[in-house]
Amino acid sequence: MGRFAWILVAVAACAAGCTPAHRVHVNTYSDLAEPLSQTTPIYIAADPNSSNPILRRQIAGKIRDLLEGNGYHPVEKMQAATYALTFEMGIDSQRVVEYTPMYGPGAGYYYGGRGRRFGWGFGYTTYVPYVDTVYTHWLKIRLYAATDADRQADPNGVFRPSDGKMVWLGEATLGTGSPEAREAVNYLLAGCLEYFGADTREWITVAIREDDPRILGITAE
């Protein structure tokens, strides 16, 4: 997506009202000697052996859009890249106990102050437990410094990372009430790539609204 398109998305987001925000937890590590140049060609590798190659290609496209929106230079072929970016995502679920209020008998009218203000009151309140499921979506993005061997290893440009070349790692998690990964990954990507090439030095929490220009930009296609 071009810069002009990002500007249009930002204007639309500013015109929107208040919308809910998702809390994304992000942690990044960097071994880069200097800030990553935005002109550096980056190849985004999608695992051809993935159990869901369609989703993997969609995620790779969203990463490409986000990097371009931030001024970076993703390329289509490994042979043209200085860096290679890989990603993986998954979901963990757990059952938790929540409580819902239940109102007991004894309801009736009450008044407050000289008999002029009336309302409806309840006798007592109890809280009944119930079991709910929380889904934790997680994402890991790795950036590798490509070598000549990497660029020549496969005529189709498939990147197979070797040990010792990773220069940046980004992790992100998001808890939701739904197992749907296609929506959760949008917020994971936006939160993680906000610190692309940087080192957060600890877990931080990023609030990302549903009308965030980055979210609108990668979901409008």
Secondary structure, 3 states (H helix, E strand, C coil): CCHHHHHHHHHHHHHCCCCCEEEEEEEEEECCCCCCCCCCEEEECCCCCCCCHHHHHHHHHHHHHHHHHCCCEEECCHHHCCEEEEEEEEEEEEEEEEEEEEECCCCEEEECCCCCCEEEECCCEEEEEEEEEEEEEEEEEEEEECCHHHHHCCCCCCCCCCCCCEEEEEEEEEEECCCCHHHHHHHHHHHHHCCCCCCCCCCEEEEEECCCHHHHHHHCC
